[in-house]
C-alpha cells in the first residue's frame, strides 16, 4: 500500500464520516461546518486525481462563498436545535433501507462491471489539471459555455434580488 | 506505486451520493436539504473528474463539466436561499411541510 492509497483512504474516511455528521448533527450551524470539512476532503481527492485548479476552485467557491452564504442565512433566521423540525424514526429507517439498497446495487454493479476492471490511475502523471492548460482550453473550445454561464449568473442575480425584495 | 483503482473512487462518490439522498429524504429543514443537494452535486463532480482521468487522460472535458457544475451550483444556491428567505418572511418557518401552497 503506497502513500497515494493511504492518502486516498484517509481522505475517503474523512469525507464519509463528515458527510454523515452533516446529517446527524441537530444544529444547522454544525451541519454547515461539517460540510466544509467534506469539501476539504473532496478537494484533497481532486489533488490526488491531478486536478489542482479544480481543487482550489472547489475550496474558494464552495467552502468560501456558498457556505458563508448558508451560515449567514442560518444566523439571520436564528436557527438552532430547538427550531429544527424532527422526522419520525420510521421515516429515517425507511430512508436508510431505500438508500442502502440502491447503494449496494450500485456498488455491486460497479464491482461486477468488466469495463472498469483493472483500470487504475497513475496519480502523478499528466498536466491536464494545471491552470495553463485549462485556461487555454476554456477560452478557445469552451468560450460559448463560458459566456452562457455569465448570462446565467446575471439572471440568477436579478432573480435573487426580485424574489428576495420586500414587496 | 501510486495508483488507485477506478472502482474505489466510484465507491466514494456513490456513498456520498446516497448520504446526500438520505439527507434529502429525512430532513425537513430547507437549508439542510439544500446542503444535501450540494453533497449530491459534489459526488457527481468526483465521478466526472475520475472518469476524465481514467478514460481520456489527454482531454479536459470532465474537468470543464465540473467547473460548470460548480458555477451552476453557486447560482442555484443564491436563488434557493432567496426563495427560502421569502418563505421564512411569510410563514415564519423553514419546514418544508409548512410550505404547502404555491401562492401566498
Interface residues (C-beta under 8 A of the other chain):
Chain A: X2 X3 X4 X5 X8 X12 X15 X16 X19 X20 X22 X23 X28 X31 X32 X35 X38 X39 X42 X45 X46 X48 X49 X50 X51 X53 X54 X57 X58 X61 X62 X65 X66 X69 X70 X73 X74 X76 X77 X79 X84 X85 X86 X87 X91 X92 X94 X95 X96 X98 X99 X100 X102 X103 X106 X107 X110 X111 X116 X117 X118 X119 X120 X121 X122 X123 X124 X125 X126 X128 X129 X133 X134 X137 X138 X142 X145 X149 X152 X153 X156 X157 X159 X160 X161 X163 X164 X166
Chain B: X1 X2 X3 X4 X5 X6 X7 X8 X9 X10 X11 X12 X14 X15 X16 X18 X19 X20 X21 X22 X23 X25 X26 X27 X28 X29 X31 X32 X34 X35 X36 X38 X39 X42 X45 X46 X49 X50 X52 X53 X54 X57 X58 X59 X60 X63 X64 X66 X67 X68 X70 X71 X72 X73 X74 X75 X76 X77 X78 X79 X81 X82 X83 X84 X85 X86 X88 X89 X94 X95 X97
